[in-house]
Amino acid sequence: MIQTIEPRSGVAFALRKGERLRVIDPQGEQVADLVAFNSHDLGEAISSGRSIDYASRIYLSTGDPIYSNRSRVMLRIGEDAVGRHDFLLSPCSAEMFRIIYGDERPHRGCFGNLAAALAPYGVAPDAIPTAFNVFMNVPVDPLTGTIRVEPPLSRAGDYTVFEAQMDLLIGLTACSAGQSNNFSYKPIHYEVLPGG
Ligand SMILES: [Zn+2]
């Protein structure tokens, strides 16, 4: 059954080993921040640094594993219509909106939404890792390393599938940052599919 994440909000749910998570961009140009924890030991979470290191590549897509801080594969990327995601930038947050956007009354962002959704499961805010930012488009200048946040390449109905390699607690948002979503806040859809 397809579930909806309302604009600028987030959810948490269990994803069992072998199940697949389909993250859908229903309207196009909308980012979803994804984090995952070992549901049996919340000290193990996805690791941007290890995943990028082992892939020797910053853009991950079909077939690529997402490793934990303990170098075990937590998720593997399956079918991927978009092929451009970010795994460098941390979830948008009230502090980020103050520092980069100059907002005086900032939204709590993906970070605040993830913290609220994950709190009932016992995840403290400081334990939230760099998210796998589904559909986020961050080109990097190869010479200077300068990054830009561009509109996502995802079009209405595009999706990416993630295959759970262990029992997981997932946090997932409809991102709250203007730049990341071409300055309109849209919903995200997702669906948990049985293994196979
Ligand atoms: Zn965000």
py3Dmol code that shows the C-alpha trace and the ligand (Angstrom):
import py3Dmol

protein = """\
ATOM      1  CA  MET A   1       0.000   0.000   0.000  1.00  0.00           C
ATOM      2  CA  ILE A   2       1.382   3.392  -0.975  1.00  0.00           C
ATOM      3  CA  GLN A   3       1.801   5.792   1.960  1.00  0.00           C
ATOM      4  CA  THR A   4       2.076   9.572   1.797  1.00  0.00           C
ATOM      5  CA  ILE A   5       4.558  11.777   3.637  1.00  0.00           C
ATOM      6  CA  GLU A   6       3.055  15.249   3.764  1.00  0.00           C
ATOM      7  CA  PRO A   7       5.209  18.201   2.604  1.00  0.00           C
ATOM      8  CA  ARG A   8       7.942  19.207   5.108  1.00  0.00           C
ATOM      9  CA  SER A   9       7.315  16.212   7.374  1.00  0.00           C
ATOM     10  CA  GLY A  10       8.778  12.795   8.156  1.00  0.00           C
ATOM     11  CA  VAL A  11       7.965   9.269   9.303  1.00  0.00           C
ATOM     12  CA  ALA A  12       9.688   6.239  10.859  1.00  0.00           C
ATOM     13  CA  PHE A  13       8.840   2.564  10.330  1.00  0.00           C
ATOM     14  CA  ALA A  14      10.314  -0.944  10.371  1.00  0.00           C
ATOM     15  CA  LEU A  15      11.726  -2.548   7.223  1.00  0.00           C
ATOM     16  CA  ARG A  16      12.544  -6.227   7.639  1.00  0.00           C
ATOM     17  CA  LYS A  17      15.453  -8.036   6.004  1.00  0.00           C
ATOM     18  CA  GLY A  18      14.434  -8.998   2.464  1.00  0.00           C
ATOM     19  CA  GLU A  19      11.723  -6.358   2.172  1.00  0.00           C
ATOM     20  CA  ARG A  20      12.065  -3.568  -0.335  1.00  0.00           C
ATOM     21  CA  LEU A  21      11.294   0.107   0.117  1.00  0.00           C
ATOM     22  CA  ARG A  22      10.089   2.005  -2.935  1.00  0.00           C
ATOM     23  CA  VAL A  23      10.509   5.779  -2.569  1.00  0.00           C
ATOM     24  CA  ILE A  24       8.371   7.646  -5.080  1.00  0.00           C
ATOM     25  CA  ASP A  25       8.438  11.300  -6.127  1.00  0.00           C
ATOM     26  CA  PRO A  26       4.756  11.777  -7.058  1.00  0.00           C
ATOM     27  CA  GLN A  27       5.020  15.294  -8.507  1.00  0.00           C
ATOM     28  CA  GLY A  28       8.702  15.519  -9.485  1.00  0.00           C
ATOM     29  CA  GLU A  29      11.641  17.599  -8.171  1.00  0.00           C
ATOM     30  CA  GLN A  30      11.152  16.535  -4.534  1.00  0.00           C
ATOM     31  CA  VAL A  31      13.872  15.166  -2.242  1.00  0.00           C
ATOM     32  CA  ALA A  32      13.362  12.490   0.461  1.00  0.00           C
ATOM     33  CA  ASP A  33      15.974  12.103   3.206  1.00  0.00           C
ATOM     34  CA  LEU A  34      16.492   8.451   4.148  1.00  0.00           C
ATOM     35  CA  VAL A  35      18.232   7.159   7.287  1.00  0.00           C
ATOM     36  CA  ALA A  36      18.402   3.566   8.521  1.00  0.00           C
ATOM     37  CA  PHE A  37      19.370   1.921  11.819  1.00  0.00           C
ATOM     38  CA  ASN A  38      19.880  -1.726  12.743  1.00  0.00           C
ATOM     39  CA  SER A  39      16.577  -2.337  14.523  1.00  0.00           C
ATOM     40  CA  HIS A  40      18.276  -4.758  16.957  1.00  0.00           C
ATOM     41  CA  ASP A  41      21.150  -2.384  17.799  1.00  0.00           C
ATOM     42  CA  LEU A  42      20.499   1.309  17.209  1.00  0.00           C
ATOM     43  CA  GLY A  43      24.218   2.084  17.473  1.00  0.00           C
ATOM     44  CA  GLU A  44      24.579   0.824  13.909  1.00  0.00           C
ATOM     45  CA  ALA A  45      23.420   3.279  11.230  1.00  0.00           C
ATOM     46  CA  ILE A  46      24.097   4.079   7.579  1.00  0.00           C
ATOM     47  CA  SER A  47      27.478   5.674   6.910  1.00  0.00           C
ATOM     48  CA  SER A  48      28.019   8.138   4.091  1.00  0.00           C
ATOM     49  CA  GLY A  49      31.799   8.066   4.536  1.00  0.00           C
ATOM     50  CA  ARG A  50      32.117   4.298   4.378  1.00  0.00           C
ATOM     51  CA  SER A  51      29.639   3.874   1.499  1.00  0.00           C
ATOM     52  CA  ILE A  52      31.337   6.503  -0.659  1.00  0.00           C
ATOM     53  CA  ASP A  53      34.783   5.175   0.244  1.00  0.00           C
ATOM     54  CA  TYR A  54      33.988   1.573  -0.696  1.00  0.00           C
ATOM     55  CA  ALA A  55      32.211   2.582  -3.930  1.00  0.00           C
ATOM     56  CA  SER A  56      34.996   5.057  -4.847  1.00  0.00           C
ATOM     57  CA  ARG A  57      32.174   7.222  -6.152  1.00  0.00           C
ATOM     58  CA  ILE A  58      29.911   9.886  -4.622  1.00  0.00           C
ATOM     59  CA  TYR A  59      26.828   9.151  -6.754  1.00  0.00           C
ATOM     60  CA  LEU A  60      25.316   5.782  -5.816  1.00  0.00           C
ATOM     61  CA  SER A  61      22.655   3.979  -7.869  1.00  0.00           C
ATOM     62  CA  THR A  62      21.397   0.519  -8.863  1.00  0.00           C
ATOM     63  CA  GLY A  63      23.468  -2.302  -7.380  1.00  0.00           C
ATOM     64  CA  ASP A  64      25.375  -0.111  -4.944  1.00  0.00           C
ATOM     65  CA  PRO A  65      25.401  -1.094  -1.249  1.00  0.00           C
ATOM     66  CA  ILE A  66      24.786   1.380   1.545  1.00  0.00           C
ATOM     67  CA  TYR A  67      27.135   0.428   4.380  1.00  0.00           C
ATOM     68  CA  SER A  68      26.828   1.003   8.108  1.00  0.00           C
ATOM     69  CA  ASN A  69      29.321   2.612  10.462  1.00  0.00           C
ATOM     70  CA  ARG A  70      30.365  -1.010  11.140  1.00  0.00           C
ATOM     71  CA  SER A  71      31.012  -1.680   7.437  1.00  0.00           C
ATOM     72  CA  ARG A  72      28.103  -4.069   7.019  1.00  0.00           C
ATOM     73  CA  VAL A  73      25.661  -3.705   4.131  1.00  0.00           C
ATOM     74  CA  MET A  74      22.364  -2.306   5.423  1.00  0.00           C
ATOM     75  CA  LEU A  75      20.613  -1.558   2.132  1.00  0.00           C
ATOM     76  CA  ARG A  76      21.246  -2.200  -1.515  1.00  0.00           C
ATOM     77  CA  ILE A  77      19.906   0.134  -4.184  1.00  0.00           C
ATOM     78  CA  GLY A  78      17.579  -1.641  -6.609  1.00  0.00           C
ATOM     79  CA  GLU A  79      15.637  -0.216  -9.527  1.00  0.00           C
ATOM     80  CA  ASP A  80      16.476   3.469  -9.852  1.00  0.00           C
ATOM     81  CA  ALA A  81      14.774   5.631 -12.457  1.00  0.00           C
ATOM     82  CA  VAL A  82      16.680   8.773 -11.492  1.00  0.00           C
ATOM     83  CA  GLY A  83      20.302   7.809 -10.821  1.00  0.00           C
ATOM     84  CA  ARG A  84      21.192  11.045  -9.070  1.00  0.00           C
ATOM     85  CA  HIS A  85      21.088  11.201  -5.293  1.00  0.00           C
ATOM     86  CA  ASP A  86      23.196  12.954  -2.672  1.00  0.00           C
ATOM     87  CA  PHE A  87      25.036  11.278   0.201  1.00  0.00           C
ATOM     88  CA  LEU A  88      27.268  14.201   1.211  1.00  0.00           C
ATOM     89  CA  LEU A  89      24.999  16.715   2.928  1.00  0.00           C
ATOM     90  CA  SER A  90      23.404  16.350   6.334  1.00  0.00           C
ATOM     91  CA  PRO A  91      19.616  16.695   6.733  1.00  0.00           C
ATOM     92  CA  CYS A  92      18.298  20.263   6.549  1.00  0.00           C
ATOM     93  CA  SER A  93      17.708  21.690  10.033  1.00  0.00           C
ATOM     94  CA  ALA A  94      16.682  24.831  11.906  1.00  0.00           C
ATOM     95  CA  GLU A  95      20.373  25.716  12.273  1.00  0.00           C
ATOM     96  CA  MET A  96      20.959  25.229   8.544  1.00  0.00           C
ATOM     97  CA  PHE A  97      18.003  27.501   7.696  1.00  0.00           C
ATOM     98  CA  ARG A  98      19.473  30.159  10.009  1.00  0.00           C
ATOM     99  CA  ILE A  99      23.029  29.872   8.648  1.00  0.00           C
ATOM    100  CA  ILE A 100      22.398  29.477   4.902  1.00  0.00           C
ATOM    101  CA  TYR A 101      18.944  31.043   4.370  1.00  0.00           C
ATOM    102  CA  GLY A 102      19.024  33.649   7.169  1.00  0.00           C
ATOM    103  CA  ASP A 103      15.614  32.547   8.470  1.00  0.00           C
ATOM    104  CA  GLU A 104      14.753  34.161  11.805  1.00  0.00           C
ATOM    105  CA  ARG A 105      12.017  31.645  12.621  1.00  0.00           C
ATOM    106  CA  PRO A 106      13.336  28.574  10.876  1.00  0.00           C
ATOM    107  CA  HIS A 107      11.486  25.362  10.124  1.00  0.00           C
ATOM    108  CA  ARG A 108      12.859  22.335  12.009  1.00  0.00           C
ATOM    109  CA  GLY A 109      13.713  20.742   8.675  1.00  0.00           C
ATOM    110  CA  CYS A 110      14.354  17.089   7.870  1.00  0.00           C
ATOM    111  CA  PHE A 111      16.577  16.829  10.941  1.00  0.00           C
ATOM    112  CA  GLY A 112      13.814  17.928  13.300  1.00  0.00           C
ATOM    113  CA  ASN A 113      11.282  15.770  11.477  1.00  0.00           C
ATOM    114  CA  LEU A 114      13.561  12.727  11.679  1.00  0.00           C
ATOM    115  CA  ALA A 115      14.326  13.378  15.353  1.00  0.00           C
ATOM    116  CA  ALA A 116      10.601  13.565  16.176  1.00  0.00           C
ATOM    117  CA  ALA A 117       9.692  10.475  14.137  1.00  0.00           C
ATOM    118  CA  LEU A 118      12.578   8.389  15.518  1.00  0.00           C
ATOM    119  CA  ALA A 119      12.303   9.461  19.188  1.00  0.00           C
ATOM    120  CA  PRO A 120       9.569   6.905  20.040  1.00  0.00           C
ATOM    121  CA  TYR A 121      11.949   4.157  18.867  1.00  0.00           C
ATOM    122  CA  GLY A 122      14.729   5.357  21.186  1.00  0.00           C
ATOM    123  CA  VAL A 123      16.936   7.192  18.676  1.00  0.00           C
ATOM    124  CA  ALA A 124      18.504  10.368  20.105  1.00  0.00           C
ATOM    125  CA  PRO A 125      18.963  13.371  17.788  1.00  0.00           C
ATOM    126  CA  ASP A 126      22.765  13.160  18.019  1.00  0.00           C
ATOM    127  CA  ALA A 127      22.615   9.606  16.648  1.00  0.00           C
ATOM    128  CA  ILE A 128      21.045  10.698  13.344  1.00  0.00           C
ATOM    129  CA  PRO A 129      23.624  10.156  10.576  1.00  0.00           C
ATOM    130  CA  THR A 130      24.146  11.915   7.270  1.00  0.00           C
ATOM    131  CA  ALA A 131      21.064  10.906   5.316  1.00  0.00           C
ATOM    132  CA  PHE A 132      20.970   9.254   1.925  1.00  0.00           C
ATOM    133  CA  ASN A 133      19.193  12.116   0.177  1.00  0.00           C
ATOM    134  CA  VAL A 134      17.006  10.402  -2.402  1.00  0.00           C
ATOM    135  CA  PHE A 135      16.617  12.487  -5.612  1.00  0.00           C
ATOM    136  CA  MET A 136      18.809  15.319  -4.245  1.00  0.00           C
ATOM    137  CA  ASN A 137      20.956  16.755  -7.035  1.00  0.00           C
ATOM    138  CA  VAL A 138      24.315  18.095  -5.866  1.00  0.00           C
ATOM    139  CA  PRO A 139      26.838  18.497  -8.686  1.00  0.00           C
ATOM    140  CA  VAL A 140      30.477  18.843  -7.632  1.00  0.00           C
ATOM    141  CA  ASP A 141      33.115  20.855  -9.516  1.00  0.00           C
ATOM    142  CA  PRO A 142      35.905  18.316 -10.076  1.00  0.00           C
ATOM    143  CA  LEU A 143      38.728  20.839  -9.744  1.00  0.00           C
ATOM    144  CA  THR A 144      37.674  22.968  -6.779  1.00  0.00           C
ATOM    145  CA  GLY A 145      35.222  20.628  -5.029  1.00  0.00           C
ATOM    146  CA  THR A 146      32.624  23.414  -5.046  1.00  0.00           C
ATOM    147  CA  ILE A 147      29.120  22.014  -4.683  1.00  0.00           C
ATOM    148  CA  ARG A 148      25.788  23.384  -5.879  1.00  0.00           C
ATOM    149  CA  VAL A 149      22.298  22.299  -4.865  1.00  0.00           C
ATOM    150  CA  GLU A 150      20.259  22.015  -8.060  1.00  0.00           C
ATOM    151  CA  PRO A 151      16.648  20.944  -8.685  1.00  0.00           C
ATOM    152  CA  PRO A 152      16.236  17.157  -8.585  1.00  0.00           C
ATOM    153  CA  LEU A 153      16.299  15.264 -11.890  1.00  0.00           C
ATOM    154  CA  SER A 154      13.256  13.227 -10.774  1.00  0.00           C
ATOM    155  CA  ARG A 155      10.028  13.636 -12.739  1.00  0.00           C
ATOM    156  CA  ALA A 156       6.491  12.856 -11.582  1.00  0.00           C
ATOM    157  CA  GLY A 157       6.171   9.166 -10.713  1.00  0.00           C
ATOM    158  CA  ASP A 158       9.903   8.396 -10.699  1.00  0.00           C
ATOM    159  CA  TYR A 159      11.062   6.094  -7.929  1.00  0.00           C
ATOM    160  CA  THR A 160      14.051   4.348  -6.407  1.00  0.00           C
ATOM    161  CA  VAL A 161      13.975   0.966  -4.652  1.00  0.00           C
ATOM    162  CA  PHE A 162      16.053   0.038  -1.586  1.00  0.00           C
ATOM    163  CA  GLU A 163      16.487  -3.603  -0.536  1.00  0.00           C
ATOM    164  CA  ALA A 164      16.915  -4.262   3.197  1.00  0.00           C
ATOM    165  CA  GLN A 165      19.905  -6.481   3.966  1.00  0.00           C
ATOM    166  CA  MET A 166      19.091  -6.631   7.697  1.00  0.00           C
ATOM    167  CA  ASP A 167      16.163  -5.738   9.953  1.00  0.00           C
ATOM    168  CA  LEU A 168      16.007  -1.957   9.862  1.00  0.00           C
ATOM    169  CA  LEU A 169      14.385   1.050  11.441  1.00  0.00           C
ATOM    170  CA  ILE A 170      13.876   3.596   8.662  1.00  0.00           C
ATOM    171  CA  GLY A 171      13.437   7.362   8.905  1.00  0.00           C
ATOM    172  CA  LEU A 172      12.131   9.066   5.752  1.00  0.00           C
ATOM    173  CA  THR A 173      11.106  12.660   4.989  1.00  0.00           C
ATOM    174  CA  ALA A 174       9.649  14.930   2.382  1.00  0.00           C
ATOM    175  CA  CYS A 175      12.493  17.461   2.453  1.00  0.00           C
ATOM    176  CA  SER A 176      11.865  20.961   3.777  1.00  0.00           C
ATOM    177  CA  ALA A 177      14.689  22.892   2.091  1.00  0.00           C
ATOM    178  CA  GLY A 178      13.854  25.361  -0.697  1.00  0.00           C
ATOM    179  CA  GLN A 179      16.986  24.952  -2.808  1.00  0.00           C
ATOM    180  CA  SER A 180      16.831  21.151  -2.754  1.00  0.00           C
ATOM    181  CA  ASN A 181      13.274  21.036  -4.116  1.00  0.00           C
ATOM    182  CA  ASN A 182      13.234  23.887  -6.646  1.00  0.00           C
ATOM    183  CA  PHE A 183      11.481  26.068  -4.050  1.00  0.00           C
ATOM    184  CA  SER A 184       8.223  24.179  -3.710  1.00  0.00           C
ATOM    185  CA  TYR A 185       7.424  21.746  -0.910  1.00  0.00           C
ATOM    186  CA  LYS A 186       5.780  18.587  -2.156  1.00  0.00           C
ATOM    187  CA  PRO A 187       4.811  15.195  -0.699  1.00  0.00           C
ATOM    188  CA  ILE A 188       6.753  11.951  -0.989  1.00  0.00           C
ATOM    189  CA  HIS A 189       5.133   8.553  -1.461  1.00  0.00           C
ATOM    190  CA  TYR A 190       6.579   5.247  -0.312  1.00  0.00           C
ATOM    191  CA  GLU A 191       5.698   1.592  -0.309  1.00  0.00           C
ATOM    192  CA  VAL A 192       7.086  -1.456   1.504  1.00  0.00           C
ATOM    193  CA  LEU A 193       7.207  -4.485  -0.789  1.00  0.00           C
ATOM    194  CA  PRO A 194       7.795  -8.088   0.229  1.00  0.00           C
ATOM    195  CA  GLY A 195      11.123  -9.652  -0.679  1.00  0.00           C
ATOM    196  CA  GLY A 196      11.761 -11.382  -3.991  1.00  0.00           C
TER     197      GLY A 196
END
"""
ligand_1 = """\
1
ZN
Zn 15.597 18.359 4.016
"""
view = py3Dmol.view(width=600, height=400)
view.addModel(protein, "pdb")
view.setStyle({"model": 0}, {"cartoon": {"style": "trace"}})
view.addModel(ligand_1, "xyz")
view.setStyle({"model": 1}, {"stick": {}})
view.zoomTo()
view.show()
